[in-house]
Amino acid sequence: MILIGVIGSGAMGSGIAQVAATAGHEVLVFDSNAQALEKSKAGLEAVYLRLVEKQKISREAADLILKHIRFVSGLDEFKDCGLVIEAIVENLAVKQAVFAQLEGIVTADAILATNTSSLSITSIASACSKPERVMGIHFFNPAPLMPLVELIPGIATRAEVFFKAKDILGTWKKELVTAKDTPGFIVNRVARPFYGEAIRIYEEGFADFATIDWAMKELGGFKMGPFELMDMIGNDINYTVTETVWTQLFFDPRYKPSITQKRLFEAKRFGKKTGQGYYNYSGSEALPVPKKNNELGNDIFLRILCMLINEATEALHLKIATREDIDQAMTKGVNYPKGLLKWADEIGLGLVYKLVSHLHQEYGEDRYRPSILLKNMARTEQNFYQ
């Protein structure tokens, strides 16, 4: 098995190291912060201790996996790695600097990958003299538990590099989908209305956070409501991804961030990790009670769902991914109860188009423009799946 290098020892880097080591690889983990490395090591030891205590793995197997992971103090130790995955801060300049340095250390046939959630693979690769061996391998947090991995070739990525990486990841017990190198790839692009439309509904006074979350869970079947999910992800992360996708798509109104989200970001109310976000987690006040009005709840659910379907349809129209990969990405990457394109077939594309075009007409905003593919398929009474 090839030697795997992981740059970054935060939650994502540690999780990727755990996945690779569990699959039988020797793994090197580097972080410029020595304290972060120590924290990662202690965290992984604690993870495997819990797994042993729960009898999900033997002590011998846990010790072997931990033995596969080595924490190193310099990138120079990555010289024999066949695959290196970078999982550091979402900053293009920082990532480019790391890849430029890394290229001079690894062998000529090593694959260099970034775990970026929203930055351009092609831009990151442009810092290298051999951009053809750079690609995106995007895990979802927590990496050991979330089954989805998005594989993203850049413009210059060689086909053999992509397929070699796909073969390696195929042994890691992950669900793999392929995405075009576009802002947000599949999940972080298609999922934007789940958050953005929920915030718009709140800002316009139709319903509060708790009621919107209730509607999406109780009537929509989602495991978490949008405000609960943003608080769990972290409003710093969610806002940054939203702003990045919006900026990289040339300020398309469809992806425009909200003032509500920006204010929470500025106030450092990031959610559960800070004790306060859309909800207060300090225990000092009771959580709000939703207004369980089925008519209101159904309106909320359908509005958000149809905006999600419109976005998924546009992703298919722009050939960001196949219909199967789009549906798999949303069910395996963010735990949606159904694939959005299959869901569209169930409720009828005519209904979806009618609701989205009504919003477009009422608001007069490009935010609500229906996908041309949705329009044409609704007009000719087609389905995504036969």
N, C-alpha and C positions, 0 to 999 in steps of 0.2 A: 504493500500500500504506500501511496505517496505521502510525504511529509506535508502537513498543513500548517500554515502560519496564520495567526489572527492578530491584527493590529487593533488595539483598544480593548480594555478589560472591564468596561462598564457592563451593564445588564445584558446588552446585546452581544458584545464580544465574548463574554463569559458563557452565554447561552450557546453561541455558535461553537465555541471550543468544546463544550459539553456534548453537543450533537456529534461533532466529528470524532471525538475520542470514544464515544459510545459505539460508533460505527467501526471502531477498530484502528483508527489512524493515530499516529504519533502527532501531537499538536504542540506548537510553540506559541505562546501568548506574549505579546510585547505591549507595554504602555509607557509613555514618557513620564508618567507619574508613578513613582515607586510605591506610594501608599495605596494607589488604586490597584496595583498588582497584588499587594498583600491582601487587600479586601476581597479581590476576586478569588484568590486561593482559598481564603477562609470560607467564602460563600459557597464555593463548589464543594468543599469538604462537608459543609453543613447540609447541602442538598443531598449528597450521597448518604450521609448519616441518617437523614429522614427516610430515604428510600429503603435503607436496610431495616430501620425500625418498623416500617410499614410492610416489611417482607415482600417488597416489590423487586428486590435485587439482593443477591447474597453479599456477604462482607467481602468475600474473595473477588467477586466480579467488580464491586465498587472500588476496591483497592487497585485492581488492574486498570480500570478506566482512569482513576486519578493519577496512576503512574504514567499513563500515556500523555498527560498534560504537563508541560514544563513552562515555567515563567522565566522569561529572559530579559536582560537589561539593555539589549541593543538590537537594532534591525540587522546588523551584520550577521547575526546568528540565523537569519532566514535564508542563507546562501544555498541551502540544499532543498528548500521547499518547492514542491511541484505546484501548489496552489496557495495563494495568499489572499485572505479576505480582510479588507479594511472595514472597521466598524467604529469610526471616530466621529467627531463633531460634524454637523451638517453645514460645512463651510467649504465652498469650492476651492478657494485659494489654499487652505490648509490641506485638503485632500490632494490637490495637484502637487504640492510640495512633497508630500509623503510618497506619492507614486513616482515622482521624478527621482527621489533618493532611492527608492526600492528597486527601480529598474537597473541601477548600477550594481546591485548586490546579488540578485537571484540569477539563476541560469537562463539561457536563451529560450528554453521551452517552458518556463514556468508561466502559469496563468495568474494574472493579477486581477482581482475582483473587488468591487466596492459594494457595500451593503447600503448605500444611499437609498433613502425612501422617496426622494423627489428631485435630486440634482441630475443634470445631464451626464450620462455615461461618456458620451463623446467629448464633452468639455473636460471631464476628469482625465480621459485618455490623451487629450491633446498635449498634456504636460510630458508625455513619454515620447521617446524616439521610435518606439515600436508600439503604437496604439492598437495594433491589430491583435495583441494578446490581452487586452483589457476588456472587461465586461462587467455587467451588474449581476450580483447574486443577492437578492433582497429577501431576507428573513423577516418574520413578524414576531413581535415580542409577546410572551416569552418564547424564544426560539426552540427550546426543547419540547414545548407543549403545542405550539401552533404548527399545524401540518404544512401550511403553504410556503413555497419559495418561488418568487418571481425571477426568471432568468431573462436578462436584458442584454442583447448584443448592441454595441455602439455601431456607428456607421462604419468604422474601420475594422471591427472585430472579425477575425477569420472564422469561417464556418467550422473548421476542425477544432479551433479553440472552444467555440461554443459547445459543440457536441462532446468534446472530451470532458468539459465541466459538467455537462448534463449527465454523462455516464457516471462520473464520480458522485454527484448529488443523488443519483438514482439509487445508490446503495445506502443512503442515509435515512431511508423510510420517510421521505417527504413527498408531498404532492407538488409536482412541478408544472408551472405554466410559463409560456413565453410571451413577452410583451415587447412592443416597439419602444425605442428610446424616445419617449415623450414625457412631459412633466407629469409626475405622479404614477406613471406606468399604468397598471390596471386599477388596483385597489384604491390607492390614494387619489386617483382621478375620479373614478366612478362613485366613490363613497362621499364626495364633497357635499351633495345635497342632503345627505342624512343629517349632517350637522348644520349646514348653511340654511336650509329651508326651515329646519326646526327653530333656529335662532330668529329667522324672519317672522315666523308665526308668533313667537314670543314678543318680539319687538313691536309688532302691530297690535298686540293686546288681545289676540284671539284666545290664548291659553298660557298658563304658567308652566314652568319647567316640569313640575311633577305631573301635570295633566298630559303634557306632550309625551313624556316618558311612559306614562301609563298607557296611552293610546297605542304607542308603537309596540309595547310588550303584550298587552292584553288582547288588542285587536289585530295587531300585525304579526305577532309571534316572534318578534325579535327578543333575544336573550337580555339585552340591555337597551334602555332608551338612549337617545342621542346625548342628553346632558350628563347622565350617569357615565356613559362611555367616554365622553370628553374629559370628565373629571378623573376617570381611571387612567386614560392614556396620558393625561397631563395637558393642561390648557396651553402651556408653553410650547409643547411639541405640536399639538393640533393646530395652533395658530400659525406657527412657523411653517408647517407643511402647506396650510391654506394659502398663506402669503407667497410662498415660493411657487406653488402651482399657478397662482394668479399672475404673478410677475412673469414667469417663464412662458405663459401663454399670452403674452403681450396685453395684459390687463383686460382679458375677456371678462365681461360682466357676469358670465355664468359662474365664475369662481371667485368673485369678489369677497374678501373677508368682511366681517361685520364689526361695527363699532363696539357692540356688546362684548365680543370675544377679545378685541384689542384692549378694552378697559380692564378686563380680568387679567390679561397678560401683563399689562402695565402695573397693576396692583399686586402682581406676583401671587394671585390666587389660582394656583396651578391645579388644584383639585385635591385628591386624597393625600398626595405626598406633602402638601403644605397645610392640610387640615381644612382648607376652604377653597371652593371653586364656585360652581353654580349652586352647590349645596354646602352646608356647614357640617364638617365631620368631627368637630371638636367635642361634641356631646353637650355643648352648652345650650343648645336649642333643639327643639323637636323638628324632625324633617317635615316638610310641607305635605299636606294630604291632597291627592289629586281630586279633581271634580270628575266623577265617573259618569259623564253624560255620553251615551253611546253614539248619538248623532254627531256631537262635536268631535268625539274621538275618531269616528269613522272618517270625517272630513279631514282631520289632521293626518291620519294614516294614509289615506288615498293621495293626498297632496304630496306628501313626502315620497311615497312609493312611486308615484308616476314621474316625479322629477328624477328619481334614481333610475327608473327604466329608460327615461329619455337620455340620460347620460350614458347608460350601458349601450343603448342603441347607437349613439353617436360614436362611442369607442369602436363598435363593430363597423360602422360606416367608414371610419378613418383607418380601419385595418390595424388598430392598436393590438388586437388579439382576435383569436377565433371565438365564435359564440360559446363553444365548450369551455375554453380557457377563461373567458369572462365570467361565466356562471360558476365555474369551479373556484375561481379566485375570490368571488364574493362569499361563497359558502364556506370555504376553507380558510380564507384570510381574515374575514371579519365576522364569521359565524352567522351570516344571514340565513333565515329559515329556508329560503329557496333561491335558486339562481334567478337573477332578475329577468332574463330573457324568457325563461320557462314560465316565470310568474306572469309576464306580459301576455303570453299565449293563454294562460288560464283565465285572466280577467278580461282579455280582449284588447287588441291593439287599438281598436276604434275608441274604446273608453279612455285609454291612456292618452291618445292624441287629442281627444275632445277636451280633457281636463287641462293638459299642458297648453294647448292653443287658446283655451279660455283665459288662463293666467296671462299668457302673452298679450292677448287682446286687452284684458282689463288693466294690466300694469304698463303696457307699452314699453317694456324693458327687454333687452336682448337676453337678459338672465333667463327668461322663460321661452326663448325661441325653440320650437320643436325641431328635433333632428329631421333632416330631409328624408332619411331612411324611414323613420317612424311615420312621417306623413305619407310617403309613397306606399308603404306596406299596409297602413290603415285604409288607404283609398282603394287598394286592390284586394283587401281582405285576406292578406297573407299572414302566416305565422312564422316564427323563427324556427320552430321544429315541426316537422310533419307528423 
